[in-house]
Amino acid sequence: MSTTPPWSGKDMVASTAVGKTDEAYHGVDKQIKKARRLSDREETDRRLAWRDFMQGWVRNLGALFLLILAGLLVDGIFRATREVHPNIAAMQGGVSVVPAGETQATTASVNMGLGMSDILTTDAKGRAVVLFPDGSSIAVQPNSRFLIRLLDSTWGGKRDRTFHLLSGSAFARVGPYFGPRSHTLICTPNGIAASRGAGFMISYDPTANQTLVDVIQGTVAFRTSGGRVALSGTNRGTAAGNGTPIPSSIDYKSREVMKAIQARLQKLESPPNVFRKSEGLLLGLVDPVFRVVGLTPNGWNFFDSDGSRRGQTVAALKHLQQELTGESASPDTLNCATLAEMQQTDDKMRQDILRAFADNIIDSYQKTGVNSFTIRVRSRDGNSTPYQLTSGGVRELPPDNK
């Protein structure tokens, strides 16, 4: 009986066919897996390329944004430095200027720049419009002498301007773009008119030592060493000597004259554009840092830092205390803008004391005894820190947000 081997014949052929089929499937599977790996790698590469592309765009946009911010900041700094000082926007008749530190007058001209301690004078036919970049303006009337006492500002837009009308008249328009927490003061030898946004005429008669303040728009705080009054539209305040200002109504003719002047001055205003507003916001953010190192729109000076200015205020108050103590008795009243009642102190010393205070004035004076008094001032630092001086010494007060 013959026996057939298991690997012979048809079985062997079938086994071989199955083996070849398995090898074929295995090869196809390897190719599929390889294709999948290539596809996954390509997908990963595409995702990485997209991520790198987006990251590059974000970096570029971030760099562009920072570049724009830096450009706005630099341009804002240069703009703010240019906006400190006014110029003569218009004039007619005889107008002259005595520059700070000089005694000889020079003939004024349109676009002539003005600075602190300059004195502008007009003759009987002279008029001049002093214009600030924010649109605020002062129209100096005929037969007037007008002193620029203080031009102070911060990067945050706070501006303090103090002027001294020695004689004659001036119409002031404090425009809507003047700045938050800003002050405009026009002093006369016997009074102070203060405003944050108004239109008013102030006149001083040296012969009668009398000041008139006529308000056509907004509110003006008018005070003398004898008292104060708040004047609103179409109100007049009259003060002779140290007397308390007396309010009354403005006559029709004066009201129409002021309306005409205000309308002309209003045409000189121009609202800030979006770039100027953006620059203002940026400067407001860096203002606290700049104030620490004494960098202001007027320039860099260590003595203009907030800490130094507060120190100057305290030193000036102590000096003021010494001067008042040297008087035979504390004066009954004290002119907040000139300290004229301190007769044993020369004018230069009085002005040096006042320069350490906000707006170059003292805020209030009250006699409390024969040789005792209470004086309140604000420092010229960015926060206008208030201080009080009594016979017992100097004390810092809580912020009053003025």
Secondary structure as UniProt FT lines:
FT   TURN            6..7
FT   HELIX           9..82
FT   STRAND          87..92
FT   STRAND          95..98
FT   TURN            100..101
FT   STRAND          106..107
FT   TURN            110..111
FT   TURN            116..117
FT   STRAND          119..122
FT   TURN            124..125
FT   STRAND          127..131
FT   TURN            133..134
FT   STRAND          137..140
FT   STRAND          145..153
FT   TURN            155..156
FT   STRAND          159..173
FT   TURN            176..177
FT   TURN            180..181
FT   STRAND          183..188
FT   TURN            189..190
FT   STRAND          191..195
FT   STRAND          198..205
FT   TURN            206..209
FT   STRAND          210..224
FT   TURN            225..226
FT   STRAND          227..232
FT   TURN            233..234
FT   STRAND          235..240
FT   TURN            241..242
FT   STRAND          246..249
FT   HELIX           252..266
FT   TURN            267..268
FT   HELIX           274..293
FT   STRAND          295..296
FT   TURN            297..298
FT   STRAND          299..300
FT   HELIX           302..304
FT   HELIX           306..326
FT   TURN            336..338
FT   TURN            340..341
FT   TURN            343..344
FT   HELIX           347..354
FT   TURN            355..356
FT   HELIX           358..360
FT   STRAND          364..369
FT   TURN            370..371
FT   STRAND          372..379
FT   TURN            382..383
FT   STRAND          386..390
FT   TURN            391..392
FT   STRAND          393..396
//
